[in-house]
Amino acid sequence: MSNYKRHYEFGNIVFITMITDNRIPILTDNIDLIKESLKSVKYKFEIVAGVILQDHIHLLLKPQNMKDIPYIV
């Protein structure tokens, strides 16, 4: 397991990339489902920018609580 430290600072914007298992190209066929799932997350955050591609997503998030980032993902 990695032995790295996370540095959280309130107000920062965080860049997150998520990739599908085995890079299966399913995301663009399910954009409405992805949008709904992002709205239903119980942790509060603002999506500053995002791109949904066939097999991965890039998001710039501004969470209300920086310690929620691992749970948002």
MOPAC internal coordinates of N, CA, C and O (Angstrom, degrees):
PM7 1SCF
backbone

  N    0.0000 0     0.00 0     0.00 0    0    0    0
  C    1.4435 1     0.00 0     0.00 0    1    0    0
  C    1.5247 1   109.20 1     0.00 0    2    1    0
  O    1.2310 1   121.26 1   -35.69 1    3    2    1
  N    1.3153 1   115.19 1   144.31 1    3    2    1
  C    1.4664 1   120.05 1  -179.94 1    5    3    2
  C    1.5198 1   111.01 1   -66.13 1    6    5    3
  O    1.2310 1   121.61 1   -32.90 1    7    6    5
  N    1.3103 1   114.52 1   147.10 1    7    6    5
  C    1.4604 1   119.89 1   177.79 1    9    7    6
  C    1.5335 1   108.22 1  -115.46 1   10    9    7
  O    1.2310 1   120.80 1  -116.81 1   11   10    9
  N    1.3214 1   116.08 1    63.19 1   11   10    9
  C    1.4462 1   119.79 1   179.41 1   13   11   10
  C    1.5186 1   109.95 1  -111.79 1   14   13   11
  O    1.2310 1   121.02 1   -20.73 1   15   14   13
  N    1.3085 1   115.65 1   159.27 1   15   14   13
  C    1.4571 1   121.03 1  -178.74 1   17   15   14
  C    1.5185 1   109.09 1  -109.73 1   18   17   15
  O    1.2310 1   121.13 1   -39.71 1   19   18   17
  N    1.3100 1   115.44 1   140.29 1   19   18   17
  C    1.4523 1   120.53 1   175.68 1   21   19   18
  C    1.5200 1   108.48 1   -94.33 1   22   21   19
  O    1.2310 1   121.34 1   -44.38 1   23   22   21
  N    1.3024 1   115.05 1   135.62 1   23   22   21
  C    1.4655 1   120.16 1   176.72 1   25   23   22
  C    1.5203 1   107.69 1  -110.08 1   26   25   23
  O    1.2310 1   120.55 1   -61.98 1   27   26   25
  N    1.3106 1   116.56 1   118.02 1   27   26   25
  C    1.4510 1   121.94 1   179.98 1   29   27   26
  C    1.5217 1   109.23 1  -109.00 1   30   29   27
  O    1.2310 1   121.10 1   -47.57 1   31   30   29
  N    1.3045 1   115.49 1   132.43 1   31   30   29
  C    1.4592 1   120.06 1   176.26 1   33   31   30
  C    1.5146 1   107.53 1  -137.48 1   34   33   31
  O    1.2310 1   120.74 1   -56.61 1   35   34   33
  N    1.3195 1   116.20 1   123.39 1   35   34   33
  C    1.4487 1   121.67 1  -176.37 1   37   35   34
  C    1.5291 1   111.49 1   -56.19 1   38   37   35
  O    1.2310 1   120.91 1   -43.96 1   39   38   37
  N    1.3269 1   115.86 1   136.04 1   39   38   37
  C    1.4555 1   121.43 1   176.64 1   41   39   38
  C    1.5137 1   114.83 1    92.85 1   42   41   39
  O    1.2310 1   119.82 1   170.98 1   43   42   41
  N    1.3278 1   117.94 1    -9.02 1   43   42   41
  C    1.4642 1   120.37 1   179.54 1   45   43   42
  C    1.5179 1   110.83 1   -73.30 1   46   45   43
  O    1.2310 1   121.43 1   -26.04 1   47   46   45
  N    1.3161 1   114.87 1   153.96 1   47   46   45
  C    1.4596 1   122.39 1   172.66 1   49   47   46
  C    1.5185 1   106.86 1   -98.74 1   50   49   47
  O    1.2310 1   120.87 1   -41.58 1   51   50   49
  N    1.3360 1   115.93 1   138.42 1   51   50   49
  C    1.4603 1   121.58 1  -175.07 1   53   51   50
  C    1.5241 1   109.42 1  -115.94 1   54   53   51
  O    1.2310 1   120.40 1   -44.94 1   55   54   53
  N    1.3384 1   116.84 1   135.06 1   55   54   53
  C    1.4639 1   122.87 1   176.92 1   57   55   54
  C    1.5188 1   108.45 1   -96.42 1   58   57   55
  O    1.2310 1   120.77 1   -54.85 1   59   58   57
  N    1.3343 1   116.13 1   125.15 1   59   58   57
  C    1.4654 1   121.32 1  -178.85 1   61   59   58
  C    1.5218 1   109.03 1  -128.39 1   62   61   59
  O    1.2310 1   120.73 1   -43.08 1   63   62   61
  N    1.3238 1   116.21 1   136.92 1   63   62   61
  C    1.4557 1   121.99 1   172.54 1   65   63   62
  C    1.5166 1   108.12 1  -121.68 1   66   65   63
  O    1.2310 1   120.68 1   -47.40 1   67   66   65
  N    1.3285 1   116.31 1   132.60 1   67   66   65
  C    1.4656 1   121.51 1   176.22 1   69   67   66
  C    1.5218 1   107.92 1  -124.60 1   70   69   67
  O    1.2310 1   121.07 1   -44.58 1   71   70   69
  N    1.3330 1   115.56 1   135.42 1   71   70   69
  C    1.4640 1   121.78 1  -176.12 1   73   71   70
  C    1.5187 1   109.05 1  -120.36 1   74   73   71
  O    1.2310 1   120.42 1   -38.06 1   75   74   73
  N    1.3309 1   116.80 1   141.94 1   75   74   73
  C    1.4569 1   120.31 1   178.00 1   77   75   74
  C    1.5262 1   110.41 1   -70.99 1   78   77   75
  O    1.2310 1   120.83 1   -22.79 1   79   78   77
  N    1.3138 1   116.01 1   157.21 1   79   78   77
  C    1.4574 1   122.39 1   177.98 1   81   79   78
  C    1.5287 1   109.67 1   -61.03 1   82   81   79
  O    1.2310 1   120.61 1   -52.91 1   83   82   81
  N    1.2984 1   116.43 1   127.09 1   83   82   81
  C    1.4705 1   123.42 1  -178.18 1   85   83   82
  C    1.5247 1   112.73 1    57.22 1   86   85   83
  O    1.2310 1   121.10 1  -157.18 1   87   86   85
  N    1.3387 1   115.51 1    22.82 1   87   86   85
  C    1.4740 1   122.25 1   179.58 1   89   87   86
  C    1.5311 1   112.67 1    53.24 1   90   89   87
  O    1.2310 1   121.02 1  -141.48 1   91   90   89
  N    1.3069 1   115.65 1    38.52 1   91   90   89
  C    1.4693 1   120.54 1   177.61 1   93   91   90
  C    1.5361 1   107.88 1   -68.16 1   94   93   91
  O    1.2310 1   119.73 1   -52.51 1   95   94   93
  N    1.3437 1   118.12 1   127.49 1   95   94   93
  C    1.4696 1   121.90 1  -174.45 1   97   95   94
  C    1.5335 1   112.79 1   -80.68 1   98   97   95
  O    1.2310 1   120.17 1  -104.18 1   99   98   97
  N    1.3360 1   117.28 1    75.82 1   99   98   97
  C    1.4642 1   120.86 1  -175.94 1  101   99   98
  C    1.5254 1   114.43 1  -114.56 1  102  101   99
  O    1.2310 1   119.71 1   170.22 1  103  102  101
  N    1.3159 1   118.15 1    -9.78 1  103  102  101
  C    1.4555 1   120.04 1  -169.69 1  105  103  102
  C    1.5314 1   114.03 1   -71.61 1  106  105  103
  O    1.2310 1   119.70 1   136.56 1  107  106  105
  N    1.3177 1   118.19 1   -43.44 1  107  106  105
  C    1.4670 1   118.89 1  -176.53 1  109  107  106
  C    1.5282 1   111.88 1   -68.65 1  110  109  107
  O    1.2310 1   120.09 1   158.83 1  111  110  109
  N    1.3227 1   117.43 1   -21.17 1  111  110  109
  C    1.4667 1   120.39 1   176.36 1  113  111  110
  C    1.5206 1   111.68 1   -79.18 1  114  113  111
  O    1.2310 1   120.12 1   168.70 1  115  114  113
  N    1.3277 1   117.37 1   -11.30 1  115  114  113
  C    1.4636 1   122.50 1  -175.03 1  117  115  114
  C    1.5278 1   112.47 1  -128.58 1  118  117  115
  O    1.2310 1   119.86 1  -144.80 1  119  118  117
  N    1.3172 1   117.88 1    35.20 1  119  118  117
  C    1.4630 1   121.06 1  -175.74 1  121  119  118
  C    1.5237 1   111.87 1   -61.33 1  122  121  119
  O    1.2310 1   119.49 1   138.97 1  123  122  121
  N    1.3286 1   118.57 1   -41.03 1  123  122  121
  C    1.4653 1   120.12 1   179.96 1  125  123  122
  C    1.5248 1   111.48 1   -61.77 1  126  125  123
  O    1.2310 1   120.50 1   139.41 1  127  126  125
  N    1.3138 1   116.64 1   -40.59 1  127  126  125
  C    1.4667 1   121.07 1   178.42 1  129  127  126
  C    1.5330 1   110.83 1   -64.85 1  130  129  127
  O    1.2310 1   120.33 1   140.25 1  131  130  129
  N    1.3173 1   116.98 1   -39.75 1  131  130  129
  C    1.4723 1   121.23 1   178.26 1  133  131  130
  C    1.5231 1   110.62 1   -64.01 1  134  133  131
  O    1.2310 1   120.27 1   134.74 1  135  134  133
  N    1.3306 1   117.08 1   -45.26 1  135  134  133
  C    1.4680 1   120.56 1   178.86 1  137  135  134
  C    1.5276 1   111.11 1   -59.76 1  138  137  135
  O    1.2310 1   120.26 1   135.55 1  139  138  137
  N    1.3212 1   117.10 1   -44.45 1  139  138  137
  C    1.4572 1   120.66 1   179.49 1  141  139  138
  C    1.5263 1   111.90 1   -64.57 1  142  141  139
  O    1.2310 1   120.43 1   140.68 1  143  142  141
  N    1.3275 1   116.79 1   -39.32 1  143  142  141
  C    1.4625 1   119.71 1  -179.36 1  145  143  142
  C    1.5323 1   110.82 1   -67.45 1  146  145  143
  O    1.2310 1   119.85 1   144.85 1  147  146  145
  N    1.3268 1   117.90 1   -35.15 1  147  146  145
  C    1.4636 1   120.51 1   177.66 1  149  147  146
  C    1.5216 1   111.14 1   -67.30 1  150  149  147
  O    1.2310 1   119.88 1   147.37 1  151  150  149
  N    1.3231 1   117.83 1   -32.63 1  151  150  149
  C    1.4666 1   121.54 1   178.72 1  153  151  150
  C    1.5253 1   111.74 1   -72.68 1  154  153  151
  O    1.2310 1   120.31 1   152.82 1  155  154  153
  N    1.3219 1   117.02 1   -27.18 1  155  154  153
  C    1.4660 1   120.00 1  -173.37 1  157  155  154
  C    1.5284 1   114.38 1   -90.72 1  158  157  155
  O    1.2310 1   120.04 1  -179.84 1  159  158  157
  N    1.3157 1   117.54 1     0.16 1  159  158  157
  C    1.4673 1   120.67 1   178.88 1  161  159  158
  C    1.5223 1   108.74 1   -65.83 1  162  161  159
  O    1.2310 1   120.42 1   -45.01 1  163  162  161
  N    1.3381 1   116.80 1   134.99 1  163  162  161
  C    1.4682 1   119.26 1  -176.16 1  165  163  162
  C    1.5214 1   113.79 1   -76.51 1  166  165  163
  O    1.2310 1   119.96 1   165.99 1  167  166  165
  N    1.3145 1   117.67 1   -14.01 1  167  166  165
  C    1.4587 1   121.00 1   177.64 1  169  167  166
  C    1.5250 1   108.59 1   -88.23 1  170  169  167
  O    1.2310 1   120.06 1   -40.36 1  171  170  169
  N    1.3096 1   117.48 1   139.64 1  171  170  169
  C    1.4583 1   121.88 1  -175.42 1  173  171  170
  C    1.5269 1   111.42 1   -88.38 1  174  173  171
  O    1.2310 1   121.15 1   -50.18 1  175  174  173
  N    1.3275 1   115.40 1   129.82 1  175  174  173
  C    1.4534 1   121.10 1   176.28 1  177  175  174
  C    1.5165 1   109.45 1  -157.04 1  178  177  175
  O    1.2310 1   121.22 1   -21.01 1  179  178  177
  N    1.3179 1   115.27 1   158.99 1  179  178  177
  C    1.4587 1   122.19 1   175.69 1  181  179  178
  C    1.5261 1   107.27 1  -107.29 1  182  181  179
  O    1.2310 1   120.39 1   -46.92 1  183  182  181
  N    1.3205 1   116.86 1   133.08 1  183  182  181
  C    1.4647 1   120.15 1   172.94 1  185  183  182
  C    1.5226 1   106.48 1   -88.51 1  186  185  183
  O    1.2310 1   120.79 1   -70.30 1  187  186  185
  N    1.3204 1   116.09 1   109.70 1  187  186  185
  C    1.4585 1   122.12 1  -178.85 1  189  187  186
  C    1.5260 1   109.68 1   -76.07 1  190  189  187
  O    1.2310 1   120.79 1   137.80 1  191  190  189
  N    1.3265 1   116.10 1   -42.20 1  191  190  189
  C    1.4602 1   121.84 1   178.10 1  193  191  190
  C    1.5230 1   107.72 1  -159.75 1  194  193  191
  O    1.2310 1   120.86 1   -21.89 1  195  194  193
  N    1.3122 1   115.97 1   158.11 1  195  194  193
  C    1.4542 1   119.42 1   178.61 1  197  195  194
  C    1.5143 1   111.76 1  -164.58 1  198  197  195
  O    1.2310 1   121.55 1   -25.45 1  199  198  197
  N    1.3158 1   114.64 1   154.55 1  199  198  197
  C    1.4572 1   121.93 1   176.54 1  201  199  198
  C    1.5194 1   107.21 1  -136.15 1  202  201  199
  O    1.2310 1   120.71 1   -50.44 1  203  202  201
  N    1.3295 1   116.24 1   129.56 1  203  202  201
  C    1.4612 1   121.23 1   176.08 1  205  203  202
  C    1.5164 1   107.11 1  -110.43 1  206  205  203
  O    1.2310 1   120.82 1   -62.72 1  207  206  205
  N    1.3163 1   116.03 1   117.28 1  207  206  205
  C    1.4569 1   122.68 1   177.63 1  209  207  206
  C    1.5228 1   108.47 1  -110.18 1  210  209  207
  O    1.2310 1   119.78 1    -1.81 1  211  210  209
  N    1.3130 1   118.03 1   178.19 1  211  210  209
  C    1.4643 1   121.01 1  -174.87 1  213  211  210
  C    1.5142 1   113.83 1   -58.65 1  214  213  211
  O    1.2310 1   119.98 1   140.21 1  215  214  213
  N    1.3338 1   117.65 1   -39.79 1  215  214  213
  C    1.4646 1   119.60 1  -174.33 1  217  215  214
  C    1.5242 1   114.58 1  -125.19 1  218  217  215
  O    1.2310 1   120.08 1  -174.27 1  219  218  217
  N    1.3268 1   117.44 1     5.73 1  219  218  217
  C    1.4675 1   119.38 1   176.41 1  221  219  218
  C    1.5258 1   111.42 1  -158.38 1  222  221  219
  O    1.2310 1   121.82 1   -17.45 1  223  222  221
  N    1.3359 1   114.12 1   162.55 1  223  222  221
  C    1.4581 1   122.15 1  -178.96 1  225  223  222
  C    1.5224 1   108.41 1  -128.21 1  226  225  223
  O    1.2310 1   120.76 1   -42.28 1  227  226  225
  N    1.3311 1   116.15 1   137.72 1  227  226  225
  C    1.4627 1   122.43 1   171.69 1  229  227  226
  C    1.5257 1   106.86 1  -113.45 1  230  229  227
  O    1.2310 1   120.33 1   -48.43 1  231  230  229
  N    1.3273 1   116.97 1   131.57 1  231  230  229
  C    1.4576 1   121.32 1   178.68 1  233  231  230
  C    1.5241 1   110.83 1  -133.94 1  234  233  231
  O    1.2310 1   120.83 1   -39.35 1  235  234  233
  N    1.3102 1   116.01 1   140.65 1  235  234  233
  C    1.4588 1   122.77 1   166.89 1  237  235  234
  C    1.5165 1   105.27 1  -107.20 1  238  237  235
  O    1.2310 1   120.63 1   -65.35 1  239  238  237
  N    1.3289 1   116.39 1   114.65 1  239  238  237
  C    1.4551 1   122.07 1  -176.32 1  241  239  238
  C    1.5223 1   110.93 1  -115.43 1  242  241  239
  O    1.2310 1   121.70 1   -32.83 1  243  242  241
  N    1.3185 1   114.35 1   147.17 1  243  242  241
  C    1.4596 1   121.14 1   172.59 1  245  243  242
  C    1.5263 1   106.50 1  -124.15 1  246  245  243
  O    1.2310 1   120.38 1   -88.84 1  247  246  245
  N    1.3433 1   116.87 1    91.16 1  247  246  245
  C    1.4606 1   119.73 1  -178.92 1  249  247  246
  C    1.5186 1   112.32 1   -74.84 1  250  249  247
  O    1.2310 1   120.98 1   -29.42 1  251  250  249
  N    1.3335 1   115.74 1   150.58 1  251  250  249
  C    1.4689 1   119.46 1   175.45 1  253  251  250
  C    1.5173 1   110.26 1   -69.59 1  254  253  251
  O    1.2310 1   120.33 1   144.64 1  255  254  253
  N    1.3240 1   116.98 1   -35.36 1  255  254  253
  C    1.4613 1   122.01 1   178.05 1  257  255  254
  C    1.5319 1   107.42 1  -124.30 1  258  257  255
  O    1.2310 1   120.22 1   -65.38 1  259  258  257
  N    1.3157 1   117.19 1   114.62 1  259  258  257
  C    1.4664 1   121.27 1  -175.36 1  261  259  258
  C    1.5316 1   112.35 1   -59.84 1  262  261  259
  O    1.2310 1   119.80 1   153.38 1  263  262  261
  N    1.3149 1   117.99 1   -26.62 1  263  262  261
  C    1.4696 1   120.40 1  -179.25 1  265  263  262
  C    1.5306 1   112.23 1   -74.86 1  266  265  263
  O    1.2310 1   120.08 1   174.02 1  267  266  265
  N    1.3331 1   117.45 1    -5.98 1  267  266  265
  C    1.4630 1   121.24 1   177.34 1  269  267  266
  C    1.5326 1   112.60 1   -82.99 1  270  269  267
  O    1.2310 1   119.69 1   168.58 1  271  270  269
  N    1.3162 1   118.20 1   -11.42 1  271  270  269
  C    1.4654 1   121.30 1  -174.00 1  273  271  270
  C    1.5299 1   113.00 1   -52.70 1  274  273  271
  O    1.2310 1   118.36 1   130.75 1  275  274  273
  N    1.3343 1   120.73 1   -49.25 1  275  274  273
  C    1.4741 1   118.75 1   179.96 1  277  275  274
  C    1.5312 1   112.34 1   -60.76 1  278  277  275
  O    1.2310 1   120.19 1   149.20 1  279  278  277
  N    1.3288 1   117.23 1   -30.80 1  279  278  277
  C    1.4700 1   120.39 1  -178.61 1  281  279  278
  C    1.5286 1   110.78 1   -79.17 1  282  281  279
  O    1.2310 1   120.08 1   148.29 1  283  282  281
  N    1.3173 1   117.45 1   -31.71 1  283  282  281
  C    1.4541 1   120.36 1   177.36 1  285  283  282
  C    1.5196 1   109.80 1   -64.38 1  286  285  283
  O    1.2310 1   120.37 1   136.45 1  287  286  285
  N    1.3159 1   116.90 1   -43.55 1  287  286  285
  C    1.4604 1   120.65 1   179.30 1  289  287  286
  C    1.5142 1   110.08 1   -66.80 1  290  289  287
  O    1.2310 1   120.10 1   180.00 1  291  290  289

